[in-house]
């Protein structure tokens, strides 16, 4: 079974950068879409950025030109490079992967942007 382990969250100043990392520690093959979602208290979880196994990316409009998603298929790893961070980016970020129609989630990592 897929087990996603995240790292890289933390506290950063407005305008700063962070890089999130996520890997399937079970190294299960044939992961499909991988990426990142985020959630703040009282709101639904929203998609931030995803990438298919062939490299097709999608981004939330609010992060275009600031965030970049990348992955290593051989290592079942996905990253999220976040630049020019804003207060609205403060959230718990969740790693996501889909395998054969089943969704998997990481435990979440907190990103806090201070103004």
C-alpha positions as CSV (number, residue, x, y, z in Angstrom):
1,X,0.0,0.0,0.0
2,X,1.2,3.5,-0.8
3,X,2.5,5.5,2.1
4,X,3.3,9.1,1.5
5,X,5.8,10.9,3.7
6,X,6.1,14.7,3.5
7,X,8.8,17.1,4.7
8,X,9.8,20.7,4.2
9,X,7.1,22.8,5.8
10,X,7.7,25.5,8.3
11,X,7.6,29.2,9.1
12,X,8.7,31.6,6.4
13,X,8.5,35.4,5.9
14,X,6.3,37.0,3.3
15,X,8.0,36.9,0.0
16,X,10.2,34.0,1.0
17,X,10.5,30.4,-0.4
18,X,10.0,26.9,0.8
19,X,10.4,23.5,-0.9
20,X,8.2,20.6,0.0
21,X,9.2,17.0,-0.5
22,X,7.1,13.9,-0.6
23,X,8.0,10.3,-1.2
24,X,6.1,7.0,-1.2
25,X,8.1,5.2,1.4
26,X,6.7,1.8,0.3
27,X,8.0,2.6,-3.2
28,X,4.9,1.2,-4.9
29,X,5.1,1.2,-8.7
30,X,2.6,2.7,-11.1
31,X,1.7,5.8,-9.3
32,X,-0.4,8.0,-11.5
33,X,-1.1,11.7,-10.7
34,X,1.0,13.0,-7.9
35,X,0.9,16.5,-6.4
36,X,-0.1,18.8,-3.6
37,X,-3.3,20.0,-1.9
38,X,-3.8,22.4,1.0
39,X,-6.3,23.2,3.6
40,X,-7.0,25.9,6.1
41,X,-9.4,25.7,9.1
42,X,-13.1,25.8,8.0
43,X,-12.3,25.5,4.3
44,X,-12.3,22.6,1.9
45,X,-9.1,21.0,0.8
46,X,-8.0,22.6,-2.5
47,X,-5.7,21.5,-5.2
48,X,-2.5,23.4,-5.5
49,X,-0.5,21.6,-8.2
50,X,-0.4,18.2,-9.7
51,X,1.7,16.3,-12.3
52,X,0.9,13.2,-14.3
53,X,3.4,10.5,-14.7
54,X,4.0,11.9,-18.2
55,X,4.8,15.4,-16.9
56,X,1.5,17.2,-17.5
57,X,1.0,19.8,-14.8
58,X,-2.0,21.7,-13.4
59,X,-1.9,24.6,-11.0
60,X,-4.4,26.6,-9.0
61,X,-4.7,30.1,-10.5
62,X,-3.5,31.6,-7.2
63,X,-0.1,29.9,-7.4
64,X,0.7,30.2,-11.1
65,X,4.2,31.6,-11.7
66,X,5.1,31.2,-8.0
67,X,4.9,27.5,-7.4
68,X,6.5,24.7,-9.4
69,X,5.7,21.0,-9.1
70,X,8.1,18.3,-10.1
71,X,8.5,14.6,-9.7
72,X,10.9,11.7,-10.0
73,X,8.9,8.6,-11.3
74,X,11.7,6.2,-10.6
75,X,11.8,7.2,-6.9
76,X,8.1,8.0,-6.5
77,X,8.9,11.4,-5.3
78,X,7.2,14.8,-5.8
79,X,8.3,18.2,-4.8
80,X,6.7,21.6,-4.6
81,X,8.9,24.7,-4.9
82,X,7.1,27.7,-3.5
83,X,8.4,31.1,-4.2
84,X,7.2,34.6,-3.4
85,X,5.0,33.2,-0.6
86,X,2.1,35.2,0.7
87,X,0.0,35.2,3.8
88,X,-2.8,33.4,1.9
89,X,-0.5,30.5,1.3
90,X,-0.6,29.6,5.0
91,X,-2.1,26.2,5.2
92,X,-1.5,22.5,5.9
93,X,-0.1,21.1,2.7
94,X,-1.0,17.5,1.8
95,X,0.9,15.2,-0.6
96,X,-1.4,13.3,-2.9
97,X,-1.0,10.3,-5.2
98,X,-3.4,8.2,-7.2
99,X,-2.7,4.6,-8.1
100,X,-5.2,2.5,-10.1
101,X,-8.1,4.8,-9.2
102,X,-7.3,4.9,-5.4
103,X,-6.4,8.2,-3.8
104,X,-3.6,8.4,-1.2
105,X,-2.7,11.2,1.1
106,X,0.2,12.2,3.3
107,X,-0.1,13.3,6.9
108,X,0.2,17.0,6.0
109,X,2.9,19.5,6.7
110,X,2.2,23.0,8.0
111,X,3.3,26.1,6.0
112,X,3.0,29.4,7.8
113,X,3.8,32.7,6.1
114,X,4.4,35.6,8.4
115,X,3.8,39.2,7.3
